[in-house]
């Protein structure tokens, strides 16, 4: 049974930091590209960051570049999103996604974790 379980969301003040985790099970984690998406209220879901399976190549959206860091620990089957210098516009539900490196039809989503940036 495939599962992606996000955790670490919550309420944080502007300028603060949070680290999200995405724990994976039921598939060969090391063979999958891991990504974080977010969806704000009334907005479309957008890609925040991704990390490849082999070379750990990372990609970031312009809105978070320099503030967020994506990483993965294949031994723990977990992906992370370290978020710093948070802004109110970062408020959203954050989802993790796994896509197989070579068979892109094999993709899985987590249920999301809420991040609220507010004073």
PyMOL commands that place a pseudoatom at each C-alpha (Angstrom):
pseudoatom trace, name=CA, resn=UNK, resi=1, chain=A, elem=C, hetatm=0, pos=[0.000, 0.000, 0.000]
pseudoatom trace, name=CA, resn=UNK, resi=2, chain=A, elem=C, hetatm=0, pos=[1.502, 3.274, -1.162]
pseudoatom trace, name=CA, resn=UNK, resi=3, chain=A, elem=C, hetatm=0, pos=[1.529, 6.125, 1.312]
pseudoatom trace, name=CA, resn=UNK, resi=4, chain=A, elem=C, hetatm=0, pos=[2.950, 9.618, 1.407]
pseudoatom trace, name=CA, resn=UNK, resi=5, chain=A, elem=C, hetatm=0, pos=[2.408, 11.304, 4.746]
pseudoatom trace, name=CA, resn=UNK, resi=6, chain=A, elem=C, hetatm=0, pos=[3.283, 14.950, 5.193]
pseudoatom trace, name=CA, resn=UNK, resi=7, chain=A, elem=C, hetatm=0, pos=[3.905, 16.502, 8.589]
pseudoatom trace, name=CA, resn=UNK, resi=8, chain=A, elem=C, hetatm=0, pos=[5.419, 19.601, 10.125]
pseudoatom trace, name=CA, resn=UNK, resi=9, chain=A, elem=C, hetatm=0, pos=[2.912, 22.216, 9.078]
pseudoatom trace, name=CA, resn=UNK, resi=10, chain=A, elem=C, hetatm=0, pos=[1.493, 24.795, 11.432]
pseudoatom trace, name=CA, resn=UNK, resi=11, chain=A, elem=C, hetatm=0, pos=[1.192, 28.449, 12.290]
pseudoatom trace, name=CA, resn=UNK, resi=12, chain=A, elem=C, hetatm=0, pos=[4.330, 30.574, 12.106]
pseudoatom trace, name=CA, resn=UNK, resi=13, chain=A, elem=C, hetatm=0, pos=[5.023, 34.288, 12.205]
pseudoatom trace, name=CA, resn=UNK, resi=14, chain=A, elem=C, hetatm=0, pos=[6.385, 36.132, 9.170]
pseudoatom trace, name=CA, resn=UNK, resi=15, chain=A, elem=C, hetatm=0, pos=[10.126, 35.686, 9.010]
pseudoatom trace, name=CA, resn=UNK, resi=16, chain=A, elem=C, hetatm=0, pos=[9.942, 32.368, 10.808]
pseudoatom trace, name=CA, resn=UNK, resi=17, chain=A, elem=C, hetatm=0, pos=[10.913, 28.878, 9.738]
pseudoatom trace, name=CA, resn=UNK, resi=18, chain=A, elem=C, hetatm=0, pos=[9.309, 25.471, 9.378]
pseudoatom trace, name=CA, resn=UNK, resi=19, chain=A, elem=C, hetatm=0, pos=[10.508, 22.123, 8.117]
pseudoatom trace, name=CA, resn=UNK, resi=20, chain=A, elem=C, hetatm=0, pos=[8.035, 19.817, 6.414]
pseudoatom trace, name=CA, resn=UNK, resi=21, chain=A, elem=C, hetatm=0, pos=[8.545, 16.068, 6.154]
pseudoatom trace, name=CA, resn=UNK, resi=22, chain=A, elem=C, hetatm=0, pos=[7.110, 13.575, 3.691]
pseudoatom trace, name=CA, resn=UNK, resi=23, chain=A, elem=C, hetatm=0, pos=[7.359, 9.971, 4.822]
pseudoatom trace, name=CA, resn=UNK, resi=24, chain=A, elem=C, hetatm=0, pos=[6.986, 7.423, 2.027]
pseudoatom trace, name=CA, resn=UNK, resi=25, chain=A, elem=C, hetatm=0, pos=[6.098, 3.761, 2.108]
pseudoatom trace, name=CA, resn=UNK, resi=26, chain=A, elem=C, hetatm=0, pos=[4.903, 1.058, -0.261]
pseudoatom trace, name=CA, resn=UNK, resi=27, chain=A, elem=C, hetatm=0, pos=[7.250, 1.861, -3.145]
pseudoatom trace, name=CA, resn=UNK, resi=28, chain=A, elem=C, hetatm=0, pos=[10.981, 2.079, -3.913]
pseudoatom trace, name=CA, resn=UNK, resi=29, chain=A, elem=C, hetatm=0, pos=[11.596, 5.604, -2.723]
pseudoatom trace, name=CA, resn=UNK, resi=30, chain=A, elem=C, hetatm=0, pos=[15.090, 5.962, -4.185]
pseudoatom trace, name=CA, resn=UNK, resi=31, chain=A, elem=C, hetatm=0, pos=[13.696, 5.485, -7.724]
pseudoatom trace, name=CA, resn=UNK, resi=32, chain=A, elem=C, hetatm=0, pos=[11.327, 8.443, -7.491]
pseudoatom trace, name=CA, resn=UNK, resi=33, chain=A, elem=C, hetatm=0, pos=[11.637, 12.171, -8.062]
pseudoatom trace, name=CA, resn=UNK, resi=34, chain=A, elem=C, hetatm=0, pos=[10.217, 13.915, -5.015]
pseudoatom trace, name=CA, resn=UNK, resi=35, chain=A, elem=C, hetatm=0, pos=[8.464, 17.248, -5.240]
pseudoatom trace, name=CA, resn=UNK, resi=36, chain=A, elem=C, hetatm=0, pos=[6.633, 19.698, -3.008]
pseudoatom trace, name=CA, resn=UNK, resi=37, chain=A, elem=C, hetatm=0, pos=[3.596, 21.555, -4.292]
pseudoatom trace, name=CA, resn=UNK, resi=38, chain=A, elem=C, hetatm=0, pos=[1.376, 24.059, -2.574]
pseudoatom trace, name=CA, resn=UNK, resi=39, chain=A, elem=C, hetatm=0, pos=[-2.124, 25.359, -3.032]
pseudoatom trace, name=CA, resn=UNK, resi=40, chain=A, elem=C, hetatm=0, pos=[-3.280, 28.600, -1.511]
pseudoatom trace, name=CA, resn=UNK, resi=41, chain=A, elem=C, hetatm=0, pos=[-6.922, 29.452, -0.950]
pseudoatom trace, name=CA, resn=UNK, resi=42, chain=A, elem=C, hetatm=0, pos=[-8.558, 30.124, -4.303]
pseudoatom trace, name=CA, resn=UNK, resi=43, chain=A, elem=C, hetatm=0, pos=[-5.349, 29.433, -6.171]
pseudoatom trace, name=CA, resn=UNK, resi=44, chain=A, elem=C, hetatm=0, pos=[-4.108, 26.669, -8.421]
pseudoatom trace, name=CA, resn=UNK, resi=45, chain=A, elem=C, hetatm=0, pos=[-1.673, 24.093, -7.125]
pseudoatom trace, name=CA, resn=UNK, resi=46, chain=A, elem=C, hetatm=0, pos=[1.888, 25.126, -7.953]
pseudoatom trace, name=CA, resn=UNK, resi=47, chain=A, elem=C, hetatm=0, pos=[5.261, 23.409, -7.914]
pseudoatom trace, name=CA, resn=UNK, resi=48, chain=A, elem=C, hetatm=0, pos=[7.491, 24.674, -5.131]
pseudoatom trace, name=CA, resn=UNK, resi=49, chain=A, elem=C, hetatm=0, pos=[10.564, 22.451, -5.348]
pseudoatom trace, name=CA, resn=UNK, resi=50, chain=A, elem=C, hetatm=0, pos=[11.734, 19.082, -6.628]
pseudoatom trace, name=CA, resn=UNK, resi=51, chain=A, elem=C, hetatm=0, pos=[14.717, 16.786, -6.137]
pseudoatom trace, name=CA, resn=UNK, resi=52, chain=A, elem=C, hetatm=0, pos=[15.815, 14.052, -8.499]
pseudoatom trace, name=CA, resn=UNK, resi=53, chain=A, elem=C, hetatm=0, pos=[16.363, 10.448, -7.561]
pseudoatom trace, name=CA, resn=UNK, resi=54, chain=A, elem=C, hetatm=0, pos=[19.982, 9.849, -8.565]
pseudoatom trace, name=CA, resn=UNK, resi=55, chain=A, elem=C, hetatm=0, pos=[21.994, 13.046, -8.618]
pseudoatom trace, name=CA, resn=UNK, resi=56, chain=A, elem=C, hetatm=0, pos=[19.794, 14.870, -6.110]
pseudoatom trace, name=CA, resn=UNK, resi=57, chain=A, elem=C, hetatm=0, pos=[19.449, 17.732, -8.583]
pseudoatom trace, name=CA, resn=UNK, resi=58, chain=A, elem=C, hetatm=0, pos=[17.106, 20.358, -7.183]
pseudoatom trace, name=CA, resn=UNK, resi=59, chain=A, elem=C, hetatm=0, pos=[14.727, 22.824, -8.745]
pseudoatom trace, name=CA, resn=UNK, resi=60, chain=A, elem=C, hetatm=0, pos=[12.886, 25.712, -7.116]
pseudoatom trace, name=CA, resn=UNK, resi=61, chain=A, elem=C, hetatm=0, pos=[10.164, 28.092, -8.125]
pseudoatom trace, name=CA, resn=UNK, resi=62, chain=A, elem=C, hetatm=0, pos=[11.287, 31.699, -8.310]
pseudoatom trace, name=CA, resn=UNK, resi=63, chain=A, elem=C, hetatm=0, pos=[8.992, 32.611, -5.432]
pseudoatom trace, name=CA, resn=UNK, resi=64, chain=A, elem=C, hetatm=0, pos=[10.877, 30.414, -2.950]
pseudoatom trace, name=CA, resn=UNK, resi=65, chain=A, elem=C, hetatm=0, pos=[14.401, 30.309, -4.370]
pseudoatom trace, name=CA, resn=UNK, resi=66, chain=A, elem=C, hetatm=0, pos=[16.927, 31.232, -1.713]
pseudoatom trace, name=CA, resn=UNK, resi=67, chain=A, elem=C, hetatm=0, pos=[14.445, 30.690, 1.114]
pseudoatom trace, name=CA, resn=UNK, resi=68, chain=A, elem=C, hetatm=0, pos=[13.382, 27.038, 0.809]
pseudoatom trace, name=CA, resn=UNK, resi=69, chain=A, elem=C, hetatm=0, pos=[15.571, 23.946, 0.624]
pseudoatom trace, name=CA, resn=UNK, resi=70, chain=A, elem=C, hetatm=0, pos=[14.403, 20.528, -0.534]
pseudoatom trace, name=CA, resn=UNK, resi=71, chain=A, elem=C, hetatm=0, pos=[16.276, 17.419, 0.521]
pseudoatom trace, name=CA, resn=UNK, resi=72, chain=A, elem=C, hetatm=0, pos=[15.788, 13.679, 0.806]
pseudoatom trace, name=CA, resn=UNK, resi=73, chain=A, elem=C, hetatm=0, pos=[17.043, 10.807, 2.921]
pseudoatom trace, name=CA, resn=UNK, resi=74, chain=A, elem=C, hetatm=0, pos=[16.723, 7.576, 0.986]
pseudoatom trace, name=CA, resn=UNK, resi=75, chain=A, elem=C, hetatm=0, pos=[17.647, 5.531, 4.053]
pseudoatom trace, name=CA, resn=UNK, resi=76, chain=A, elem=C, hetatm=0, pos=[14.609, 6.947, 5.847]
pseudoatom trace, name=CA, resn=UNK, resi=77, chain=A, elem=C, hetatm=0, pos=[12.331, 7.087, 2.787]
pseudoatom trace, name=CA, resn=UNK, resi=78, chain=A, elem=C, hetatm=0, pos=[11.654, 10.713, 3.612]
pseudoatom trace, name=CA, resn=UNK, resi=79, chain=A, elem=C, hetatm=0, pos=[11.740, 14.006, 1.759]
pseudoatom trace, name=CA, resn=UNK, resi=80, chain=A, elem=C, hetatm=0, pos=[11.990, 17.365, 3.471]
pseudoatom trace, name=CA, resn=UNK, resi=81, chain=A, elem=C, hetatm=0, pos=[11.225, 20.985, 2.739]
pseudoatom trace, name=CA, resn=UNK, resi=82, chain=A, elem=C, hetatm=0, pos=[13.056, 23.449, 4.937]
pseudoatom trace, name=CA, resn=UNK, resi=83, chain=A, elem=C, hetatm=0, pos=[11.340, 26.818, 4.771]
pseudoatom trace, name=CA, resn=UNK, resi=84, chain=A, elem=C, hetatm=0, pos=[12.922, 30.017, 6.082]
pseudoatom trace, name=CA, resn=UNK, resi=85, chain=A, elem=C, hetatm=0, pos=[12.075, 33.715, 5.916]
pseudoatom trace, name=CA, resn=UNK, resi=86, chain=A, elem=C, hetatm=0, pos=[8.433, 32.757, 5.575]
pseudoatom trace, name=CA, resn=UNK, resi=87, chain=A, elem=C, hetatm=0, pos=[5.999, 35.303, 4.176]
pseudoatom trace, name=CA, resn=UNK, resi=88, chain=A, elem=C, hetatm=0, pos=[2.210, 35.538, 4.449]
pseudoatom trace, name=CA, resn=UNK, resi=89, chain=A, elem=C, hetatm=0, pos=[1.994, 34.619, 0.774]
pseudoatom trace, name=CA, resn=UNK, resi=90, chain=A, elem=C, hetatm=0, pos=[3.575, 31.249, 1.614]
pseudoatom trace, name=CA, resn=UNK, resi=91, chain=A, elem=C, hetatm=0, pos=[0.331, 30.326, 3.389]
pseudoatom trace, name=CA, resn=UNK, resi=92, chain=A, elem=C, hetatm=0, pos=[-1.035, 27.231, 1.672]
pseudoatom trace, name=CA, resn=UNK, resi=93, chain=A, elem=C, hetatm=0, pos=[-1.594, 23.524, 1.931]
pseudoatom trace, name=CA, resn=UNK, resi=94, chain=A, elem=C, hetatm=0, pos=[1.686, 21.827, 1.057]
pseudoatom trace, name=CA, resn=UNK, resi=95, chain=A, elem=C, hetatm=0, pos=[1.623, 18.475, -0.738]
pseudoatom trace, name=CA, resn=UNK, resi=96, chain=A, elem=C, hetatm=0, pos=[4.408, 16.083, -1.560]
pseudoatom trace, name=CA, resn=UNK, resi=97, chain=A, elem=C, hetatm=0, pos=[4.446, 14.112, -4.785]
pseudoatom trace, name=CA, resn=UNK, resi=98, chain=A, elem=C, hetatm=0, pos=[6.461, 11.134, -5.937]
pseudoatom trace, name=CA, resn=UNK, resi=99, chain=A, elem=C, hetatm=0, pos=[7.016, 10.412, -9.628]
pseudoatom trace, name=CA, resn=UNK, resi=100, chain=A, elem=C, hetatm=0, pos=[8.968, 7.427, -10.913]
pseudoatom trace, name=CA, resn=UNK, resi=101, chain=A, elem=C, hetatm=0, pos=[12.117, 8.556, -12.683]
pseudoatom trace, name=CA, resn=UNK, resi=102, chain=A, elem=C, hetatm=0, pos=[11.463, 6.532, -15.849]
pseudoatom trace, name=CA, resn=UNK, resi=103, chain=A, elem=C, hetatm=0, pos=[7.745, 5.742, -15.743]
pseudoatom trace, name=CA, resn=UNK, resi=104, chain=A, elem=C, hetatm=0, pos=[6.100, 9.084, -15.110]
pseudoatom trace, name=CA, resn=UNK, resi=105, chain=A, elem=C, hetatm=0, pos=[2.627, 7.548, -15.026]
pseudoatom trace, name=CA, resn=UNK, resi=106, chain=A, elem=C, hetatm=0, pos=[3.603, 6.104, -11.661]
pseudoatom trace, name=CA, resn=UNK, resi=107, chain=A, elem=C, hetatm=0, pos=[2.935, 9.035, -9.403]
pseudoatom trace, name=CA, resn=UNK, resi=108, chain=A, elem=C, hetatm=0, pos=[1.629, 9.404, -5.886]
pseudoatom trace, name=CA, resn=UNK, resi=109, chain=A, elem=C, hetatm=0, pos=[0.397, 12.307, -3.785]
pseudoatom trace, name=CA, resn=UNK, resi=110, chain=A, elem=C, hetatm=0, pos=[0.213, 12.922, -0.094]
pseudoatom trace, name=CA, resn=UNK, resi=111, chain=A, elem=C, hetatm=0, pos=[-2.809, 14.362, 1.678]
pseudoatom trace, name=CA, resn=UNK, resi=112, chain=A, elem=C, hetatm=0, pos=[-1.190, 17.715, 2.442]
pseudoatom trace, name=CA, resn=UNK, resi=113, chain=A, elem=C, hetatm=0, pos=[-0.191, 19.716, 5.486]
pseudoatom trace, name=CA, resn=UNK, resi=114, chain=A, elem=C, hetatm=0, pos=[-1.367, 23.251, 6.235]
pseudoatom trace, name=CA, resn=UNK, resi=115, chain=A, elem=C, hetatm=0, pos=[1.111, 26.090, 6.625]
pseudoatom trace, name=CA, resn=UNK, resi=116, chain=A, elem=C, hetatm=0, pos=[-0.167, 29.441, 7.872]
pseudoatom trace, name=CA, resn=UNK, resi=117, chain=A, elem=C, hetatm=0, pos=[2.150, 32.437, 8.011]
pseudoatom trace, name=CA, resn=UNK, resi=118, chain=A, elem=C, hetatm=0, pos=[0.568, 35.164, 10.067]
pseudoatom trace, name=CA, resn=UNK, resi=119, chain=A, elem=C, hetatm=0, pos=[1.293, 37.513, 12.914]
for i in range(1, 119): cmd.bond("trace and resi %d" % i, "trace and resi %d" % (i + 1))
show_as sticks, trace
zoom trace
